[in-house]
Amino acid sequence: MAKITSVSPLAPEKFPDLPVIDGVRFATAAAGVKYQDRTDVMLATLAPGSVVAGAFTRSATRSAPVLDCQAKLGKVSDEGAAILVNSGNANAFTGKSGTTSVEVITASVAQECGVPQDRVFTSSTGVIGEPLPHDRIVAALHTLAHDSDAGGIAAAAKAIMTTDTFPKGAAAQVNVDGKTVNIAGIAKGSGMIAPDMATMLVYIFTDAKIGQDALQSIVSKHNEVTFNSITVDSDTSTSDSLIVAATGESGVAVDGHAGFSDALHGLMRDLAHQVVKDGEGATKFVEVQITGAASDRDAKTHAMAIANSPLIKTAIAGEDPNWGRVVMAIGKSGAQADRDLLSIRFGDVEVAKDGWRSEAYSEEAAAAHMKGQNIVIAVDLGLGGGHATVWTCDLTHGYIAINADYRS
């Protein structure tokens, strides 16, 4: 595994203070799945009656844990539930042994935690194609199940990291009829990021009381404009998983409550941005804004063409305001565009208007914007009301260094 020698320059100053979510307990262990001298397994146990929603990769080569979670999602039960995550091994492209590992782990978690096996959700992240040494995880389960801590979410965020340079967490609160509902979430992700469902690995917990269908509906809705609107390297993982659990312990019903939906959306966007800011080798956070497209779908297609272009991402790394590459990306995306209607901005600097270099264009001003850590590329297609925003990062030598020897 490539060694990360420094924290991303885009990292937050510190891990946030996350609230305790009533009805959730966490535990971590150093099982030695791949890494030595660090925690690599996380267990979260959920109170009886907890509701679970989520989204998973649509990759045709998705992992055994993803397939198992997809089969279990949506079931409603008055009993408790559990989530177990390991880092270092993705348990993907592992054939029947992968399915066996999931069966063994979920059965063992069910026994140790006293929950039904079909209420145990697992995720694995790390190297693809190597059998998961599930016996090491099972050996740690007794301690995990009996040493859990309601305040252990920060340790959980560290245990699920792979090439991440910092643990990722976010929190939100919402007032509902004078009562407080808490939401807290953690995520991991740094490379192989171009979600086609949700993202990497993300776990969000709330004490809100909400029905499974209602929770799934808002999770799916917000997923499209948060985790499904980020990219680091255009590669969709075999293991992408987003799981959201509502314990109901606050007793506050939030079905149809706009404030809760907005708070969850904000938290999901925060975590999605943190993943981009920890993009392997990243030094700049990039927002791509598309307006004036023929449809929202076309806008998203154009935005992703820009965000995934190696030529654009390397130009950003080199602080070069090469707007010709933006024109190229729009042209190749396959979505509707008219060359003579295009307008482009870098930050507040108008570089092109109506299909031609702007008369007010200043190379010096555009270059100055590119020297910052937060870059905005805005394109108006001049065709209609379609719009989309996606987020990405630059492409540097660091990305190559990390991925050239990932398995060594």
C-alpha positions in Angstrom: 0.0 0.0 0.0 1.4 3.4 -0.9 2.3 5.4 2.1 0.7 8.8 2.6 3.3 11.1 4.0 1.2 14.2 4.6 -2.3 15.4 5.2 -4.1 17.0 2.3 -3.6 20.7 2.1 -7.4 21.0 1.7 -8.1 19.1 5.0 -10.2 20.8 7.7 -8.2 22.0 10.7 -9.6 19.3 12.9 -12.2 16.5 13.1 -15.5 18.1 14.1 -17.2 17.5 17.4 -20.0 15.1 16.5 -23.0 14.7 18.8 -23.8 11.4 20.5 -26.7 9.8 18.6 -29.0 8.0 21.0 -29.4 4.4 20.0 -26.0 4.0 18.3 -22.8 2.6 19.8 -19.4 2.2 18.2 -16.3 0.0 18.6 -13.1 -0.4 16.7 -10.3 -3.0 16.6 -7.0 -3.7 15.0 -7.7 -7.0 13.4 -4.7 -7.0 11.0 -6.8 -7.5 7.9 -4.0 -5.8 5.9 -2.6 -2.9 8.0 -0.4 -3.3 11.0 -0.4 -1.1 14.1 -3.8 0.6 13.3 -7.5 0.0 13.7 -9.1 -1.5 10.6 -12.5 -2.7 11.7 -15.5 -0.7 12.9 -18.7 -2.0 14.4 -21.8 0.2 14.9 -24.8 -1.3 16.7 -28.3 0.2 16.4 -31.2 0.2 18.8 -34.2 -2.0 18.3 -36.6 -0.5 15.7 -33.9 1.4 13.9 -34.7 2.2 10.2 -32.0 1.7 7.6 -31.8 3.3 4.1 -29.0 3.6 1.6 -27.6 3.5 -1.8 -25.0 1.4 -3.4 -22.7 1.2 -6.5 -24.3 0.2 -9.8 -21.0 -1.3 -10.9 -21.4 -4.6 -12.8 -18.5 -5.9 -10.7 -19.8 -4.8 -7.3 -18.6 -6.6 -4.2 -20.1 -9.4 -2.1 -20.8 -7.0 0.8 -22.7 -4.6 -1.5 -24.8 -7.4 -3.0 -25.7 -8.6 0.5 -26.6 -5.1 1.7 -28.8 -4.5 -1.3 -30.7 -7.7 -0.6 -31.3 -6.6 3.0 -32.1 -3.0 2.5 -35.7 -1.9 3.0 -36.7 -4.6 5.5 -38.5 -3.2 8.5 -38.0 -4.8 11.9 -38.6 -4.0 15.6 -35.2 -5.6 16.4 -31.8 -4.1 16.5 -29.3 -3.9 13.7 -25.5 -3.6 13.2 -23.0 -2.3 10.6 -19.5 -3.8 10.3 -16.8 -2.2 8.1 -13.3 -3.4 7.4 -10.5 -1.5 5.6 -7.5 -2.9 3.8 -9.4 -5.5 1.7 -12.5 -4.8 -0.6 -13.7 -8.4 -0.7 -14.5 -7.7 -4.3 -13.9 -10.0 -7.3 -13.4 -12.8 -4.8 -16.0 -15.3 -6.1 -17.7 -17.7 -3.8 -15.1 -17.0 -1.1 -16.4 -13.5 -0.9 -20.0 -14.6 -0.3 -18.8 -17.1 2.3 -16.9 -14.3 4.1 -20.0 -12.1 4.2 -22.1 -15.0 5.5 -19.5 -15.9 8.2 -19.1 -12.3 9.4 -22.8 -11.4 9.4 -23.7 -14.6 11.3 -21.0 -13.9 13.9 -22.0 -10.3 14.3 -25.7 -11.4 14.7 -24.7 -13.9 17.4 -22.4 -11.5 19.3 -24.8 -8.5 19.1 -28.1 -10.4 19.5 -29.6 -9.1 16.3 -31.0 -10.9 13.3 -28.5 -11.8 10.6 -30.6 -10.1 7.9 -30.2 -6.9 9.9 -26.4 -7.0 9.8 -24.9 -4.8 7.1 -21.2 -5.1 6.1 -18.8 -3.1 4.0 -15.2 -3.8 2.9 -12.8 -1.3 1.3 -9.2 -1.7 0.1 -7.5 -4.0 -2.4 -9.7 -5.8 -5.0 -9.2 -9.5 -5.9 -7.7 -10.8 -2.7 -9.7 -13.2 -0.4 -10.8 -11.4 2.8 -9.2 -13.0 5.9 -12.6 -13.0 7.7 -11.3 -15.1 10.5 -9.3 -12.1 11.8 -12.4 -10.0 11.9 -14.4 -12.8 13.6 -11.7 -13.1 16.2 -12.2 -9.5 17.1 -16.0 -9.5 17.3 -16.4 -10.5 20.9 -14.4 -7.6 22.1 -16.0 -5.3 19.6 -19.5 -6.2 20.6 -18.8 -5.8 24.3 -16.6 -2.7 24.3 -18.8 -0.4 22.3 -19.1 3.3 23.2 -21.8 5.8 22.3 -19.1 8.4 21.8 -16.9 6.3 19.6 -17.7 7.8 16.2 -14.4 9.6 15.8 -12.5 6.4 16.2 -14.8 4.7 13.8 -14.0 7.3 11.2 -10.3 6.5 11.5 -10.8 2.8 11.3 -12.4 2.8 7.9 -9.7 4.9 6.2 -7.5 3.5 3.4 -5.5 6.0 1.4 -7.4 8.8 3.1 -5.1 11.4 4.7 -7.7 12.5 7.3 -10.9 11.1 8.9 -14.1 12.7 7.6 -17.0 13.7 9.8 -19.9 16.1 9.8 -22.9 16.9 12.0 -26.2 18.7 11.9 -29.0 19.6 14.2 -32.6 20.6 13.4 -35.3 21.9 15.6 -38.7 20.2 15.2 -41.5 21.7 17.2 -39.1 22.8 19.9 -37.3 19.5 20.1 -33.8 18.8 18.8 -32.9 16.1 16.3 -29.3 15.2 15.8 -27.5 13.9 12.8 -23.9 12.7 12.6 -22.0 11.1 9.7 -18.6 9.7 8.7 -17.1 8.8 5.4 -14.0 7.4 3.8 -12.8 8.0 0.2 -9.8 9.4 -1.6 -9.3 7.6 -4.9 -11.4 5.5 -7.2 -14.0 8.2 -6.8 -16.7 8.7 -9.5 -19.8 7.5 -7.7 -22.6 5.9 -9.6 -25.0 5.5 -6.7 -23.7 7.1 -3.5 -20.0 7.1 -2.8 -17.0 5.3 -1.3 -18.2 4.4 2.2 -20.5 6.7 4.1 -22.4 6.1 7.3 -24.9 8.6 8.7 -26.8 8.3 11.9 -29.8 10.2 13.4 -32.0 9.9 16.4 -35.0 11.1 14.3 -38.2 9.0 14.0 -39.0 8.4 10.4 -40.5 5.6 8.2 -38.2 3.5 6.0 -39.8 4.6 2.8 -39.6 8.3 3.7 -36.0 8.0 4.7 -35.1 6.2 1.6 -36.8 8.7 -0.5 -34.9 11.7 0.8 -31.6 9.8 0.9 -32.0 8.9 -2.8 -32.9 12.5 -3.7 -30.0 14.2 -1.9 -27.6 11.5 -3.1 -27.9 12.7 -6.7 -26.8 16.2 -5.9 -24.1 15.3 -3.3 -22.2 12.0 -3.6 -23.3 11.4 -7.2 -22.0 14.9 -8.1 -18.4 14.4 -7.1 -15.4 12.9 -8.9 -11.7 12.5 -8.2 -10.5 10.3 -11.0 -13.6 9.1 -13.0 -13.3 5.6 -11.6 -16.4 4.0 -10.0 -15.6 1.7 -7.1 -16.8 -1.9 -6.8 -17.7 -1.1 -3.1 -19.4 2.3 -2.9 -21.9 2.2 -0.1 -24.0 4.8 1.7 -26.0 3.7 4.7 -28.2 6.0 6.7 -29.7 4.8 10.0 -32.5 6.5 12.1 -32.9 5.1 15.6 -36.0 7.0 16.5 -34.7 7.5 20.0 -35.5 11.2 20.1 -39.2 10.4 19.6 -39.4 13.3 17.2 -41.2 12.4 14.0 -39.7 14.0 10.8 -41.6 12.4 8.0 -42.2 15.2 5.5 -40.3 17.7 7.6 -38.4 20.1 5.3 -36.0 21.2 7.9 -34.8 17.6 8.6 -34.4 17.0 4.8 -32.4 20.2 4.4 -30.2 19.3 7.3 -29.5 15.9 6.0 -28.7 17.3 2.6 -26.2 19.8 4.0 -24.5 17.0 6.0 -24.2 14.8 2.9 -22.8 17.6 0.8 -20.3 18.4 3.5 -19.0 14.8 3.6 -19.0 14.7 -0.2 -16.8 17.8 -0.3 -14.4 16.4 2.2 -13.9 13.3 0.0 -13.0 15.5 -2.9 -10.7 17.6 -0.7 -8.9 14.4 0.2 -8.6 13.3 -3.4 -5.3 11.5 -3.9 -2.7 14.1 -4.5 -5.2 17.0 -4.5 -4.1 20.5 -3.9 -7.2 22.4 -5.2 -10.9 22.0 -4.7 -12.9 22.7 -7.9 -16.5 23.6 -8.4 -18.0 23.2 -11.9 -21.2 25.1 -12.4 -23.3 24.6 -15.6 -26.3 26.8 -16.5 -28.3 27.3 -19.6 -28.3 23.7 -20.6 -31.1 22.1 -22.6 -31.9 20.0 -19.5 -30.6 19.2 -16.0 -29.4 15.8 -17.4 -27.4 17.5 -20.1 -26.0 20.0 -17.6 -24.7 17.1 -15.4 -23.2 15.4 -18.5 -21.3 18.6 -19.4 -20.2 19.2 -15.8 -18.8 15.7 -15.4 -17.0 16.0 -18.8 -15.2 19.0 -17.4 -14.6 17.6 -14.0 -13.2 14.3 -15.3 -11.0 15.7 -18.0 -7.3 14.9 -17.3 -6.3 17.9 -19.5 -8.4 20.3 -17.4 -7.4 18.8 -14.1 -3.7 19.0 -14.9 -4.1 22.5 -16.1 -5.6 23.4 -12.7 -2.7 21.7 -11.0 -0.4 23.9 -13.0 -2.5 27.0 -12.3 -3.0 27.5 -16.0 -6.3 29.2 -17.0 -6.5 27.1 -20.2 -10.2 27.7 -21.0 -9.8 26.1 -24.5 -9.8 22.8 -22.6 -13.2 23.6 -21.2 -14.5 24.2 -24.7 -13.0 20.8 -25.7 -14.8 19.1 -22.8 -18.2 20.6 -23.6 -17.7 19.5 -27.2 -16.9 15.9 -26.5 -19.5 15.3 -23.7 -22.2 14.2 -26.1 -24.8 16.5 -24.6 -26.4 19.3 -26.6 -24.3 22.4 -27.1 -23.9 25.3 -29.5 -20.4 26.6 -29.9 -21.6 30.1 -30.7 -23.6 30.4 -27.5 -21.0 29.3 -24.9 -19.9 31.6 -22.1 -17.2 30.7 -19.6 -16.0 32.1 -16.3 -13.1 31.2 -14.1 -14.3 32.6 -10.7 -15.5 36.1 -11.4 -13.3 36.4 -14.5 -15.3 36.2 -17.8 -13.0 34.4 -20.2 -15.4 33.6 -23.1 -18.8 35.0 -24.2 -21.2 34.0 -27.0 -18.7 31.5 -28.5 -15.7 33.8 -28.5 -13.0 35.1 -26.1 -14.5 37.9 -24.0 -13.4 41.4 -24.9 -12.9 42.0 -21.2 -10.7 38.9 -20.7 -7.7 39.3 -18.6 -5.1 36.5 -18.6 -3.6 38.0 -15.5 -6.9 38.0 -13.6 -7.7 34.4 -14.7 -4.3 33.2 -13.7 -4.7 34.8 -10.3 -7.9 32.9 -9.7 -6.2 29.6 -10.6 -3.5 30.2 -7.9 -6.1 29.9 -5.1 -7.1 26.6 -3.4 -10.8 27.0 -4.4 -11.4 27.1 -8.1 -14.7 27.8 -9.8 -15.3 27.0 -13.5 -18.7 28.2 -14.7 -20.2 27.6 -18.1 -23.5 28.9 -19.6 -24.7 26.9 -22.6 -27.3 29.5 -23.6 -29.8 26.8 -24.6 -32.4 26.6 -21.8 -32.9 26.3 -18.0 -30.9 23.1 -17.3 -28.3 23.4 -14.5 -26.0 21.3 -12.4 -23.1 21.7 -10.0 -20.4 19.1 -9.5 -17.1 19.1 -7.5 -13.7 17.7 -8.3 -10.0 18.3 -7.6 -6.8 18.8 -9.6 -4.6 15.9 -10.9 -1.1 16.0 -9.7 2.1 13.9 -9.5 0.9 12.8 -6.1 -2.0 10.9 -7.6 0.4 8.9 -9.8 2.8 8.2 -6.9 0.0 6.9 -4.7 -1.6 4.6 -7.3 1.5 3.4 -9.0 2.4 1.2 -6.0 -1.0 0.9 -4.3 -0.7 -2.9 -3.8 3.0 -3.0 -2.9 
